[in-house]
Amino acid sequence: MTGAVPALPLTGRPRGLAWSAAALALCALVLSPVVALVVAAGDGIGAGGALWPHLVAHVLPQALRDTALLLAGVGVLVVVLGAGSAWLVAAYEFPGRRLLEAGLLLPMAVPTYIVAFAYLDLMHPIGPVQTTLRDLLGLTRPRDLVLPEIRSLPGCILLLGFVLYPYVYLPTRALFLMQAANLIEAARMLGRRPSATFLRVALPMARPAIALGASLALMEALNDIGAAEFLGVRTLTVQVYATWVNRSDLAGAAQIALVMLVAVVALVALERWARAGRGFSGGAQRPRRLARQRLTGLRAGAALALGLVPVAVGFAIPASYLVLSALRRVRRSGLPETILPEIGNTLLYAGVATVIAAAIGFVVAAGPRLVPRCWGEALIRVASLGYALPGAILAIGLLGPLALADSALSAGTTQIFGVAPALIGLGTGGALVTAYLVRFLAVSIGTCEAGLGRVPRSLPDAGRMLGRGPGATLWRVQLPLAWPAVLSGALLVFVDCVKELPATLLLRPLNVETLATHLYGEAARGTYEDGTVAALLIVAVGLVPVVILLRLGTPRQEPAGNQDLSGKQEPAGNHADQRLTPPRLSP
């Protein structure tokens, strides 16, 4: 009989072995920094043991104290700002709410070290803020007006909290909008006051989202090196950099980084404990959007003003300063002479890492669908671990594996060709690209998983029935359908690479500057205005993920019947909000 449907080809053993070998290689790449870090720290302790007692006695106590206080303060502040702003825009309707809802995401565009860079110049004794205040008060000397010092632990907590709160705001707002309607409206009908409804009903129900967002914010605070050093806070990350670069003590840096790794594991465990057994179980029907209470008059103005405070402190003020200072610098002296090579270096290393991460992320996310017997699910979990490792830990941990790879390559080429090649890992851009890849691969995998999740499984199966192998199915069927997710993930990885400071400082090639390291150097020298052009370019790139989130978060029109308390039809609760939550810290 003609026209018979060909049988679905089974995955052959050689092909399955190839995928499994690739999975093992990727797992080894992701896990190698942790293993190498433990080995390096152990070697340092075993080599006489003189260094470790010095660290325990003189370095770690202050670093642990400052790090613990910083994380505790930032944790409280991001929860208050993030959950409070999420409740404000989710539960109340007032003029300007929709603009505020979008504006509350803007601090995500500004790296923490740039905010510290901007406020250090703004709040300097001869900076614009204190100079203006002295002029208004008729004072002439800087010592006549003493404001609280921003170069301090409280100042660092304040600035980091106002920049990192969107990590809590984003998932908590999504939960309030999509899963809180029935219980919150029941509390309102029972006569609960708004404050009691928030504290007794909404806040406990949002605990999983708050725990996830707060953990991510604390990971970013732990990873920070620029803001903490600029503001005089000697955290573990700052001590890793100082021990390695300033004291040329790699073993000591590895030991401090190992302590950081313990802190990372504690944060992951705390996040999982805070969310364990906590969740909201809804019905099978589509969840109904929370009906907002309308505010008018002074209450509406107060709500808008309250919501604008974190936007102003975390984005508007530092961004305005950067724009004005950059324009003044360009008018006076033109563009910095080194800015074009630095832009080129930034684009080169971030671009190469982005292309590799997008390709690997897509293959890893699609693997379980194409080769069911490969280690797809386990690979996704392991490959996502790099996101939880701060840049300083990655930088220290990659030194050993990269040195071994260079030695193996040199020995192999010498044996075959009689010539040893130049280094391709340590001291080159390869080390920096590898660090970017390990750290941000989880972002690419997560977005590709989300895109492939919307592709019906019948389509790849149809390709296999027509005789296409896994590679052809991946290229001809999966990629054309999931390319928007792949592109979104690539953009997010690129932005993260551009903003990454600790790994770039520690692994960049000699005499190579990027925008981030240029800004760090200008701030270290106190020449703030010379670094504003680089800072402004980084902020402009950082706006890309915010624009993506805003596009994904644009509400669609919902069928009639979903109305707010004023009787007007309310836009649909955006189901995209459920996929806008940041990547999880752990699998």
C-alpha positions as CSV (number, residue, x, y, z in Angstrom):
1,M,0.0,0.0,0.0
2,T,1.4,3.4,-1.0
3,G,1.6,6.4,1.3
4,A,2.4,4.4,4.5
5,V,3.6,6.4,7.4
6,P,7.3,5.6,8.3
7,A,8.0,4.3,11.7
8,L,9.3,6.7,14.4
9,P,13.0,6.1,14.5
10,L,14.4,5.1,17.9
11,T,17.3,6.8,19.5
12,G,20.4,4.8,18.7
13,R,22.9,3.9,21.4
14,P,25.8,5.8,19.7
15,R,23.7,8.9,19.5
16,G,22.5,8.6,23.1
17,L,26.1,8.1,24.2
18,A,27.1,11.3,22.3
19,W,24.5,13.3,24.1
20,S,25.4,11.8,27.5
21,A,29.1,12.6,26.9
22,A,28.3,16.2,26.1
23,A,26.1,16.4,29.2
24,L,29.0,15.1,31.3
25,A,31.4,17.6,29.8
26,L,29.0,20.5,30.6
27,C,28.4,19.3,34.1
28,A,32.2,19.1,34.6
29,L,32.6,22.7,33.3
30,V,30.0,24.0,35.8
31,L,31.2,22.0,38.8
32,S,34.9,22.4,38.2
33,P,35.2,25.8,39.9
34,V,33.7,24.5,43.1
35,V,35.9,21.4,43.1
36,A,39.0,23.4,42.3
37,L,38.2,26.0,45.0
38,V,38.0,23.3,47.6
39,V,41.3,21.8,46.4
40,A,43.1,25.2,46.4
41,A,41.8,26.1,49.8
42,G,42.9,22.7,51.2
43,D,46.3,23.1,49.7
44,G,46.7,26.5,51.4
45,I,45.7,25.1,54.7
46,G,47.9,22.1,54.4
47,A,51.0,24.1,53.3
48,G,52.3,24.9,56.8
49,G,48.9,26.1,58.0
50,A,50.3,29.6,58.8
51,L,47.9,31.6,56.5
52,W,44.6,30.2,57.8
53,P,45.1,31.2,61.4
54,H,46.0,34.8,60.2
55,L,42.8,34.9,58.2
56,V,40.7,33.6,61.1
57,A,42.2,36.1,63.5
58,H,42.5,39.3,61.5
59,V,40.5,39.1,58.2
60,L,37.4,36.8,58.5
61,P,35.9,38.3,61.7
62,Q,35.4,41.8,60.2
63,A,34.5,40.4,56.8
64,L,31.9,38.0,58.2
65,R,30.5,40.7,60.5
66,D,30.2,43.3,57.7
67,T,28.8,40.7,55.3
68,A,26.2,39.4,57.8
69,L,25.1,43.0,58.7
70,L,24.9,44.0,55.1
71,L,22.8,41.0,54.1
72,A,20.5,41.4,57.1
73,G,19.9,45.1,56.4
74,V,19.5,44.6,52.6
75,G,17.1,41.6,53.2
76,V,14.8,43.7,55.5
77,L,14.8,46.6,53.1
78,V,14.1,44.7,49.9
79,V,11.3,42.8,51.6
80,V,9.7,46.1,52.8
81,L,10.1,48.0,49.6
82,G,9.4,45.0,47.2
83,A,6.4,43.6,49.0
84,G,5.0,47.1,49.9
85,S,5.3,48.4,46.4
86,A,3.8,45.2,44.9
87,W,0.8,45.5,47.2
88,L,0.4,49.2,46.4
89,V,0.1,48.7,42.6
90,A,-1.8,45.4,42.9
91,A,-4.4,46.3,45.5
92,Y,-5.2,50.0,44.8
93,E,-6.2,52.1,41.8
94,F,-5.1,55.7,41.6
95,P,-3.9,58.2,38.9
96,G,-0.4,57.3,37.7
97,R,-0.6,53.7,38.9
98,R,0.1,52.1,35.5
99,L,3.2,54.3,35.0
100,L,4.3,53.5,38.6
101,E,3.8,49.8,38.0
102,A,6.4,49.9,35.1
103,G,8.7,52.5,36.8
104,L,9.2,50.3,39.8
105,L,11.2,47.9,37.6
106,L,13.7,50.6,36.4
107,P,16.2,50.2,39.3
108,M,17.0,46.7,37.7
109,A,18.7,48.6,34.9
110,V,21.3,50.2,37.2
111,P,24.1,48.0,38.6
112,T,24.8,48.5,42.3
113,Y,28.3,49.8,41.8
114,I,27.0,52.5,39.5
115,V,24.5,53.7,42.1
116,A,27.2,53.8,44.6
117,F,29.5,55.6,42.1
118,A,26.8,58.3,41.5
119,Y,25.8,58.9,45.1
120,L,29.4,59.2,46.2
121,D,29.9,62.2,43.9
122,L,26.4,63.6,44.6
123,M,26.9,63.4,48.4
124,H,30.5,64.5,48.5
125,P,31.3,67.4,50.9
126,I,32.0,69.6,47.8
127,G,29.4,67.8,45.7
128,P,26.2,69.3,44.3
129,V,23.9,68.3,47.2
130,Q,26.0,69.7,50.1
131,T,27.1,72.7,48.1
132,T,23.5,73.6,47.3
133,L,22.5,73.2,50.9
134,R,25.3,75.4,52.2
135,D,24.4,78.1,49.7
136,L,20.8,78.0,50.8
137,L,21.8,78.2,54.5
138,G,24.4,80.9,53.9
139,L,27.3,78.7,54.9
140,T,30.8,78.9,53.3
141,R,32.9,76.0,54.7
142,P,32.2,72.3,54.2
143,R,32.8,71.7,57.9
144,D,29.9,74.0,58.7
145,L,27.4,71.4,57.3
146,V,27.9,67.8,58.3
147,L,25.5,65.3,56.8
148,P,25.4,61.5,57.6
149,E,28.3,59.8,55.8
150,I,27.2,57.7,52.9
151,R,30.5,55.9,52.8
152,S,29.4,53.5,55.6
153,L,27.6,50.3,56.2
154,P,24.2,51.9,56.7
155,G,24.8,53.9,53.5
156,C,25.7,50.7,51.6
157,I,22.6,48.9,53.0
158,L,20.4,51.8,51.9
159,L,21.7,52.0,48.4
160,L,21.7,48.3,47.7
161,G,18.2,47.9,49.1
162,F,16.8,50.6,46.8
163,V,18.4,49.0,43.8
164,L,17.7,45.3,44.5
165,Y,14.0,45.5,45.7
166,P,12.6,44.7,42.2
167,Y,13.7,41.1,42.8
168,V,11.0,40.9,45.4
169,Y,8.6,43.3,43.7
170,L,8.3,41.3,40.5
171,P,7.3,37.8,41.8
172,T,5.3,39.2,44.7
173,R,3.2,41.5,42.4
174,A,2.5,38.5,40.1
175,L,1.3,36.4,43.0
176,F,-0.9,39.2,44.3
177,L,-2.5,39.8,40.9
178,M,-3.1,36.2,40.0
179,Q,-3.6,34.2,43.2
180,A,-4.8,36.4,45.9
181,A,-8.2,37.6,44.7
182,N,-10.6,35.3,46.5
183,L,-9.0,35.3,49.9
184,I,-8.3,39.0,50.0
185,E,-11.8,40.0,48.9
186,A,-13.2,37.6,51.5
187,A,-11.2,39.4,54.1
188,R,-12.5,42.8,52.8
189,M,-16.1,41.5,53.0
190,L,-15.5,40.4,56.6
191,G,-14.6,44.0,57.5
192,R,-10.9,43.7,57.8
193,R,-9.0,47.0,57.5
194,P,-6.6,47.3,54.6
195,S,-3.6,47.1,56.9
196,A,-4.9,43.9,58.5
197,T,-5.8,42.4,55.2
198,F,-2.2,43.0,54.0
199,L,-0.5,41.7,57.1
200,R,-2.8,38.8,58.0
201,V,-3.8,37.5,54.5
202,A,-1.7,38.8,51.6
203,L,1.7,38.8,53.2
204,P,1.7,35.3,54.6
205,M,0.3,34.0,51.2
206,A,3.2,35.8,49.4
207,R,5.9,34.2,51.5
208,P,7.2,31.8,48.8
209,A,7.5,34.7,46.3
210,I,9.1,37.0,48.9
211,A,11.6,34.3,49.9
212,L,12.6,33.7,46.3
213,G,13.0,37.4,45.5
214,A,14.8,38.2,48.7
215,S,17.2,35.3,48.2
216,L,18.1,36.5,44.7
217,A,18.6,40.0,46.0
218,L,20.9,38.8,48.8
219,M,22.9,36.8,46.2
220,E,23.4,40.0,44.2
221,A,24.4,41.8,47.4
222,L,26.9,39.1,48.2
223,N,28.3,39.2,44.7
224,D,28.8,43.0,44.8
225,I,32.3,44.2,44.9
226,G,32.2,47.8,43.5
227,A,29.5,49.3,45.8
228,A,30.9,47.7,48.9
229,E,34.5,48.8,48.2
230,F,33.5,52.3,47.2
231,L,31.4,52.7,50.4
232,G,34.1,51.3,52.7
233,V,32.4,48.0,53.6
234,R,34.9,45.1,53.8
235,T,32.7,42.2,52.7
236,L,33.9,38.7,51.9
237,T,33.9,39.5,48.2
238,V,36.0,42.6,48.7
239,Q,38.5,40.6,50.8
240,V,38.8,38.0,48.1
241,Y,39.7,40.7,45.6
242,A,42.1,42.4,48.0
243,T,43.8,39.2,49.0
244,W,44.4,38.0,45.5
245,V,45.2,41.2,43.6
246,N,46.7,43.4,46.3
247,R,48.5,40.8,48.3
248,S,49.1,38.2,45.5
249,D,47.9,35.5,47.8
250,L,45.9,33.0,45.7
251,A,45.6,30.4,48.5
252,G,44.2,33.0,50.9
253,A,41.7,34.2,48.4
254,A,40.6,30.7,47.8
255,Q,40.0,30.1,51.5
256,I,38.0,33.3,51.8
257,A,36.0,32.3,48.7
258,L,35.3,28.9,50.3
259,V,33.8,30.7,53.2
260,M,31.7,32.7,50.7
261,L,30.6,29.4,49.2
262,V,29.3,28.3,52.6
263,A,27.4,31.5,52.8
264,V,25.9,30.8,49.4
265,V,24.8,27.3,50.4
266,A,23.3,28.8,53.6
267,L,21.3,31.3,51.5
268,V,20.0,28.6,49.2
269,A,19.0,26.4,52.2
270,L,17.3,29.4,53.8
271,E,15.4,30.1,50.6
272,R,14.2,26.5,50.3
273,W,13.2,26.4,54.0
274,A,11.2,29.6,53.7
275,R,9.3,28.2,50.8
276,A,9.0,24.6,52.0
277,G,5.4,23.5,52.3
278,R,4.2,27.0,51.4
279,G,2.1,27.7,48.4
280,F,-1.3,28.7,47.2
281,S,-3.6,26.0,45.6
282,G,-6.2,27.4,43.3
283,G,-9.0,25.8,41.5
284,A,-9.0,24.4,38.0
285,Q,-10.6,27.5,36.6
286,R,-8.6,30.5,35.4
287,P,-7.6,32.6,38.4
288,R,-9.5,35.9,38.7
289,R,-7.6,39.2,38.9
290,L,-7.6,41.0,42.2
291,A,-10.1,43.9,42.2
292,R,-8.4,47.1,43.1
293,Q,-9.8,49.7,45.6
294,R,-9.9,53.1,44.0
295,L,-8.1,56.0,45.8
296,T,-8.9,59.6,45.3
297,G,-7.8,63.0,46.5
298,L,-5.0,63.2,49.1
299,R,-4.9,59.4,49.5
300,A,-4.2,58.9,45.8
301,G,-1.5,61.6,45.8
302,A,0.1,60.0,48.9
303,A,0.1,56.6,47.3
304,L,1.7,57.9,44.1
305,A,4.3,59.8,46.1
306,L,5.1,56.8,48.3
307,G,5.5,54.6,45.2
308,L,7.8,57.1,43.5
309,V,10.3,57.1,46.4
310,P,12.1,53.8,45.5
311,V,12.0,54.7,41.7
312,A,13.6,58.1,42.4
313,V,16.3,56.8,44.8
314,G,17.1,53.6,42.8
315,F,16.9,55.0,39.3
316,A,15.8,58.6,38.6
317,I,18.4,60.4,40.8
318,P,21.5,58.4,39.8
319,A,20.5,58.2,36.1
320,S,19.9,62.0,36.0
321,Y,23.3,62.6,37.5
322,L,25.0,60.3,35.0
323,V,23.3,62.0,32.1
324,L,24.2,65.6,33.3
325,S,27.7,64.7,34.3
326,A,28.4,62.8,31.0
327,L,27.1,65.7,29.0
328,R,29.3,68.1,31.0
329,R,32.3,65.8,30.5
330,V,31.8,65.5,26.8
331,R,31.3,69.3,26.3
332,R,34.4,70.1,28.3
333,S,36.9,67.4,27.1
334,G,35.1,65.3,24.5
335,L,34.7,61.5,24.8
336,P,37.4,59.7,26.9
337,E,40.1,58.5,24.5
338,T,39.8,54.9,25.7
339,I,36.0,54.6,25.5
340,L,35.9,53.1,22.0
341,P,38.4,50.3,22.7
342,E,36.5,49.6,26.0
343,I,33.2,49.4,24.2
344,G,34.8,47.0,21.7
345,N,36.2,44.8,24.5
346,T,32.9,44.8,26.3
347,L,31.0,43.8,23.1
348,L,33.6,41.2,22.2
349,Y,33.7,39.3,25.4
350,A,30.0,39.7,26.3
351,G,29.0,38.9,22.7
352,V,31.1,35.7,22.5
353,A,29.7,34.4,25.8
354,T,26.2,35.3,24.8
355,V,26.3,33.3,21.5
356,I,27.8,30.3,23.2
357,A,25.3,30.5,26.1
358,A,22.4,30.8,23.8
359,A,23.4,27.8,21.7
360,I,24.2,25.6,24.7
361,G,21.1,26.8,26.6
362,F,18.8,25.9,23.7
363,V,20.3,22.5,23.2
364,V,20.2,21.7,26.9
365,A,16.6,22.8,27.2
366,A,15.5,20.8,24.1
367,G,17.6,17.7,24.9
368,P,15.0,15.9,27.1
369,R,12.4,16.3,24.3
370,L,14.6,14.8,21.6
371,V,16.8,12.2,23.4
372,P,14.6,10.9,26.2
373,R,17.3,8.7,27.6
374,C,19.9,11.4,28.0
375,W,20.6,13.1,31.2
376,G,18.4,16.0,30.3
377,E,16.7,16.9,33.5
378,A,19.8,16.3,35.7
379,L,21.8,18.4,33.2
380,I,19.4,21.3,33.5
381,R,19.7,21.3,37.3
382,V,23.5,21.1,37.3
383,A,24.0,23.7,34.6
384,S,21.7,26.1,36.6
385,L,24.0,26.0,39.6
386,G,26.4,28.5,38.2
387,Y,23.9,31.3,38.7
388,A,24.1,30.9,42.4
389,L,27.9,31.3,42.4
390,P,29.2,34.9,42.9
391,G,31.7,36.1,40.3
392,A,34.6,36.1,42.8
393,I,34.1,32.4,43.6
394,L,33.9,31.6,39.9
395,A,37.1,33.5,39.2
396,I,39.1,31.8,41.9
397,G,37.7,28.4,41.1
398,L,38.3,28.6,37.4
399,L,42.1,29.2,37.7
400,G,42.9,25.5,38.4
401,P,40.8,24.0,35.6
402,L,41.9,26.5,33.1
403,A,45.6,26.0,34.0
404,L,45.1,22.2,33.6
405,A,43.4,22.7,30.2
406,D,46.3,24.9,29.0
407,S,48.8,22.3,30.2
408,A,47.0,19.4,28.5
409,L,46.6,21.3,25.3
410,S,50.3,22.3,25.3
411,A,51.4,18.7,26.0
412,G,49.2,17.3,23.3
413,T,50.2,19.8,20.6
414,T,53.9,19.4,21.5
415,Q,53.6,15.7,21.2
416,I,51.8,15.9,17.8
417,F,53.3,19.0,16.1
418,G,56.3,19.7,18.2
419,V,55.1,23.2,19.0
420,A,53.4,24.4,22.2
421,P,50.6,27.0,21.5
422,A,50.1,30.2,23.4
423,L,47.8,30.2,26.4
424,I,44.1,30.0,25.5
425,G,42.7,30.1,29.1
426,L,44.6,31.9,31.8
427,G,45.5,35.4,31.0
428,T,43.3,35.5,27.9
429,G,39.7,36.4,27.1
430,G,38.9,32.7,27.2
431,A,38.9,32.7,31.0
432,L,36.5,35.6,31.1
433,V,34.2,34.1,28.5
434,T,34.2,30.8,30.4
435,A,33.3,32.6,33.7
436,Y,30.4,34.5,31.9
437,L,29.2,31.2,30.5
438,V,29.2,29.3,33.7
439,R,27.6,32.1,35.7
440,F,24.8,33.0,33.3
441,L,24.0,29.8,31.4
442,A,21.0,29.3,33.8
443,V,19.4,32.4,32.4
444,S,19.6,31.1,28.8
445,I,18.4,27.6,29.8
446,G,15.4,29.1,31.7
447,T,14.1,31.3,28.9
448,C,14.6,28.5,26.3
449,E,12.7,26.1,28.6
450,A,9.9,28.6,28.8
451,G,9.8,29.0,25.0
452,L,10.0,25.3,24.2
453,G,7.2,24.6,26.8
454,R,4.8,26.4,24.5
455,V,5.8,24.2,21.5
456,P,3.4,21.2,21.1
457,R,5.3,17.9,21.5
458,S,3.5,16.6,18.5
459,L,5.6,18.8,16.2
460,P,9.0,17.4,17.0
461,D,7.5,13.9,17.0
462,A,6.2,14.6,13.5
463,G,9.7,15.6,12.4
464,R,11.1,12.4,13.8
465,M,8.4,10.4,12.0
466,L,9.5,12.0,8.7
467,G,12.9,10.6,9.2
468,R,14.6,13.7,10.8
469,G,17.2,13.0,13.5
470,P,17.5,14.9,16.7
471,G,19.8,17.5,15.2
472,A,17.7,18.2,12.2
473,T,14.5,18.3,14.3
474,L,16.2,20.8,16.7
475,W,17.3,23.0,13.8
476,R,14.3,22.7,11.4
477,V,11.4,22.4,13.9
478,Q,12.2,23.5,17.5
479,L,14.4,26.6,16.8
480,P,12.0,28.4,14.3
481,L,9.2,28.0,16.9
482,A,11.1,29.0,20.0
483,W,13.4,31.7,18.6
484,P,11.7,34.6,20.5
485,A,12.6,32.9,23.8
486,V,16.1,32.1,22.6
487,L,16.6,35.8,21.6
488,S,15.2,37.1,24.9
489,G,17.5,34.8,26.8
490,A,20.5,35.9,24.8
491,L,19.7,39.6,25.4
492,L,19.4,38.9,29.2
493,V,22.7,37.0,29.2
494,F,24.4,39.8,27.2
495,V,23.2,42.5,29.7
496,D,24.4,40.4,32.7
497,C,27.8,40.0,31.1
498,V,28.2,43.7,30.4
499,K,27.3,44.5,34.0
500,E,29.3,41.8,35.7
501,L,32.2,43.4,37.7
502,P,33.9,40.8,40.1
503,A,34.7,38.2,37.5
504,T,35.7,40.8,34.9
505,L,38.1,42.5,37.4
506,L,39.7,39.2,38.3
507,L,39.9,37.4,35.0
508,R,40.3,40.0,32.3
509,P,43.4,39.9,30.2
510,L,46.3,42.2,31.0
511,N,46.0,45.7,29.8
512,V,42.4,45.1,28.7
513,E,39.6,47.4,30.1
514,T,35.9,47.0,29.7
515,L,33.2,49.6,30.5
516,A,32.7,48.1,34.0
517,T,36.5,47.9,34.9
518,H,37.0,51.5,33.5
519,L,34.3,52.8,35.8
520,Y,35.7,50.9,38.7
521,G,39.2,52.4,38.1
522,E,37.8,56.0,37.9
523,A,35.9,55.6,41.1
524,A,38.9,54.1,42.8
525,R,40.9,57.2,41.7
526,G,38.1,59.6,42.7
527,T,37.7,61.0,39.2
528,Y,34.0,60.4,39.1
529,E,33.1,62.6,36.2
530,D,35.6,60.8,33.9
531,G,33.7,57.5,34.5
532,T,30.2,58.8,33.9
533,V,30.2,58.1,30.1
534,A,31.0,54.4,30.7
535,A,28.4,54.3,33.5
536,L,25.8,55.8,31.3
537,L,26.4,53.2,28.6
538,I,26.1,50.4,31.0
539,V,22.8,51.8,32.3
540,A,21.6,52.1,28.7
541,V,22.4,48.4,28.1
542,G,20.7,47.5,31.4
543,L,17.4,49.0,30.2
544,V,17.1,46.1,27.7
545,P,15.8,43.5,30.2
546,V,13.5,46.1,31.7
547,V,12.0,46.7,28.3
548,I,11.6,43.0,27.7
549,L,9.8,42.6,31.1
550,L,7.5,45.5,30.3
551,R,6.6,44.1,26.9
552,L,5.9,40.6,28.4
553,G,4.0,42.3,31.2
554,T,1.6,44.3,29.0
555,P,-1.9,43.3,30.0
556,R,-4.2,41.8,27.4
557,Q,-7.8,42.8,27.3
558,E,-9.9,40.3,29.3
559,P,-13.5,39.3,28.5
560,A,-16.2,41.2,30.2
561,G,-16.9,40.4,33.8
562,N,-13.5,41.1,35.4
563,Q,-14.2,44.5,36.9
564,D,-12.8,46.5,39.7
565,L,-14.8,47.9,42.6
566,S,-15.6,51.1,40.7
567,G,-17.5,49.1,38.1
568,K,-15.1,49.8,35.3
569,Q,-13.7,46.9,33.3
570,E,-10.2,46.1,34.4
571,P,-7.5,44.7,32.0
572,A,-6.8,41.0,32.2
573,G,-4.4,39.8,34.8
574,N,-1.4,39.1,32.7
575,H,-0.5,35.4,32.7
576,A,3.0,36.4,31.5
577,D,3.6,37.6,35.1
578,Q,3.9,34.0,36.1
579,R,6.9,33.5,33.8
580,L,8.6,36.8,34.7
581,T,10.0,35.6,38.0
582,P,13.8,35.6,38.2
583,P,15.7,32.4,37.9
584,R,15.6,30.1,41.0
585,L,18.7,30.0,43.1
586,S,18.7,26.2,43.2
587,P,17.2,23.4,41.1
